[in-house]
Amino acid sequence: MNKISITSLCSIVLLIQGCSLVRTLNMKEHNFGRQAKHIVWFQIAGLSEEHFAMLKFSKKDEGALTSIERASCLGNVWSYNLYKIRPTAEDAFIAQLTGSNDIVDSCKKFEKKYVWEMLDTMGFYSGVLELQGSSVESKYLTSSRHLCSKELRPKLNDMVMWKMSSRGKDDADSMVFHYQDINSGKEESGIFFDRSCNESGCYSSILNNAKSLHKNYSTGKSQYLFMVRDFSYLEALSKKNVAQVQEILYELDKTIQYFVDESMHDENMLVLVTTAASKKLEFPKFGKEWFIFDKESEYLTFKSNALISPLYASGAGAENFCGFYKEYEVTKRVVEAASKGKIKFKLLNFF
């Protein structure tokens, strides 16, 4: 009888201790094991963690936290595949989307099984917003459907894509969207171009488009993937346009911060930021040099792409993205966060 009483007492004490335990990740309160039912995933080409210094020392108050500083988990991925060390940003992103390191510079890469196809088996809806950037159209899924029609078109039939760009000659019959339109974002499938864009750029901001489209698209959906893909930042870096680099980074950071705020009120939201072809910039050492750096493009210098690219995550399932791993393993971590480990990635993807 005494043994039973002691055992019961110990169980009660352990239960109380367990309930009172505050779980943290990166010194932030975090609920482990939450299923990521609402996934917001940014792919930003060219970005590196040090780049946020341009916001802290140039455009924003030094004391304000950037989105990467607010993240619960920071990871790094090795950037190589079966054929290349330091592949292009588009091929690296394809690896993240497919879970394959067998990525070649041809339409065959679109024959892979993509993450939205894997999530579809779990009842997820998927939508992708692509930001205007380079004239090299093969970087964009919205454009690659023309270049690799046979391989890619079937994979886009059951999802919706929005592009911050004016319509090209191949898209003359395509539909348009605008963030102030109450119906924009409610589409279930198809490709839509931003009505505010022309050859010189877009009048709508990244933040306004992402907020509006996400709000309308997520309404009524219990599980979804909402992606934002950007190559414009890498293009600005390549042109050494300091003002444009800072402006794009500022807009992207504001947008990511908005979704991090949303995740604090949505226990099932995962906010994931992955990068590729990261550039390691040569930053100034002194204040006077920084002032010149802000004004003169010639001082924006970097070498080849980094062999390691950073990623960071907040919210449900963020703990899955800590550490070092290969970039094609990002897919597996997304799938396992979305299924809470109930569906194994190896059963879904075939190389």
Buried (B, 14 or more C-beta within 10 A) or exposed (E): EEEEEEEEEEEEEEEEEEEEEEEEBBEEEBEEEBBBBBBBBBBBBBBBBBBBBBBBBBEBEEEEBBBBEBBBBBBBBBBBBEEBEBBBBBBBBBBBBBBBBBBEEEBEBBBBBBBBBBBBEBEBBBBBBBBBBBEEBBBBBBBBBBBBEEBBEEBBEEBBBBBBBBBBEEBEEBEBBBBEEEEBBBBEEEBBBBBBBEEEEBEBBBBBBBBBBBEBBBEEBEBBBBBBBBBBBBBBBBEBBBEBBBBBBBBBBBBBBBBBEBBEEBEBBBBBBBBBBBBBBEBBEEEEEBEEBBEEBEBBEBEEBBEBBBBBBBBBBBBBBBEEBBBBBBBBBBBBBBBBEEBEBEEBBEE
